């Protein structure tokens, strides 16, 4: 008990540290906005002071020295009291006041220019500064929200990881308790062995074995969940740190530049205009004017930005990185590509790589557009008549008073064009910041996954590491339903009541399949699947089968089946009488108030509906969390599911109200935890983020990993012959010709072998090869009665067919094991005494197996396969023999007719 309390305190300490770090981050972001607000006030004050200065200068030109001296003294005192931000602008002010003090009696013709042209330009600059700052602030707040969102997702992933690791520790404790109970029971049975009958002892031993098997399974399942949760936590951690680094090192500078956009340029143009007037009026003051020109030329927007960052380093400095805090007792501190999650990580890595390439190209294009837009915007500011160039000042002074109307219209038109350019520029700034931030997050995840996969490949390819067998579970078909009830186009409440399933089997199975294989699939639910496969999966569910037991089903088709199920419900998942009430909730502006109002309406629904809704929207929220990779934001998911879940009796206004429906469903996805009751409030199934194969629908097989050590074949263990030509689709695969001899090392997956062709190592598709065991094995198989035609097995009764399949499995396993022990006596690949390969005989064997498999299975529509499909076999011969070594080659044809090779895996334990 004390240990449990200690773990809880340490866990709370880690969470408290994260909360403190998040609190500091929010405070820092708030200070940034305040500082930027204060700086725009300073700039506006500077422009206001400069405008006031020029206007007064024009008014007091007649007073000459005395009035001008008073003016310079006044502004000298004011500038000393101001905050010294923008050192280049302050330097201009200092030189300007010094020279004004020397030029007090020299200005005679400057009054009109100072009172009209220059002050008008400064007024426009003040207006521009305020507007640009407002837009920059909006972009900054949005980027801060994105940063907080990433850190919040990381914190959520950490809590999930802590929960699963706690479950793992509890399961390990129960396993140890069961082991101690087994030891005590064994000792007790030994002491009382004479007094107990044999039947009682066997019954007790079997019960203990079942208990140990159950506890071992629970430990493995919780360890897998913990691994997935840890991986998710580490990936979110890397993304959060990358996003935070990018925001503080790049985005802040960009936002400050946006705030200063045109400010320094406007000041520079006004002062150059002032200088031009001075040069034309008094050439005798050349020395002082050169000094002022040098100060104006030294206006440096980047230098002022750096000075601002240094002056307020506490607000703008990069915070400390988020550190990984492993849960109590967990020694793993990196992304783990174990055998059970390696395929999932490799698939996610490939999808992430493709997504990263697309985002990088998009960012580069936006960056080019942004640079061109910035150049055009600055050119527009320079060309504006509100900031005239020096060579047009004389022509402006000679125009009559009534000739300014056309000029004002031209100025107004250019100002409107400038504002349009500004709007487009800030749109591109926002797009660039969002796209570059997404690229940084994806790159962080990409690099982390790449390192993990490379380490796993290095470990797997190390010949010095002995591999051993580990018991894992493969999902098998559910038992056929014991009741007759239509799944699709039915009333969901009636189905739940008649079936006893709180979550309909089609919903649970599709969601589990997508959770295991499709969370990172780009365009999930948006990209349509094959209609033929959708119909095939739907019909299989209607027959009470489990069509998703095979992981090679098409993800888009599975997603289409889930949408089809909810689209066909009558009435829909949300009752018709709640349609109007829910639409009224869409008029509420506050997000929290809207969610609470939806909760009040949903809470009146029947209990079975609430359980299904809670399960579905928790799943959709989980899918949206991977929107960086699958491009499915909550709104995109709402567009896909809205018409199916929420519809009214009147279909005429469905199109007009679809935006409101989409917004409602989006709110339910984002705030499902607020809207729907928790498990403590409403007992029933809840969605788990990190799922595994169902315990009751799994059967054990052995594959590479940890467990009881069993000698496996060496790298030159099996030889095979290519049955068809194959062209590699990636650098990891091997190309070969029909009849070419290959060396096979070990199974990489259910569809691939690790092997060698022509001295090059890589992956070989098992559907394209036939295993060779030598002449001795061929004789032993002949003597064992393995030859002869298989015949048509459709007429056999189920008992005979099951016996035949069991014998085939045992014969296959025994043959493989015998071959592994004979590996030491076999000559290496390439020796002269290797037996010749009879290609015609192998083709006849393949045709016989194809014929047998086709005769056993009913014709069903083909399903989409992840592994490469073998070419069609030639016409079967009249007589052929079947060998267990050629059985895997039947996979291409068997797959197309619905036959699953999981029932004939080479490494399945003997019954």
Order of alpha helices (4+ residues) and beta strands (2+ residues): alpha-alpha-alpha-alpha-alpha-alpha-alpha-alpha-alpha-alpha-alpha-alpha-alpha-beta-alpha-alpha-alpha-alpha-alpha-alpha-alpha-alpha-alpha-alpha-alpha-beta-beta-beta-beta-beta-beta-alpha-alpha-alpha-alpha
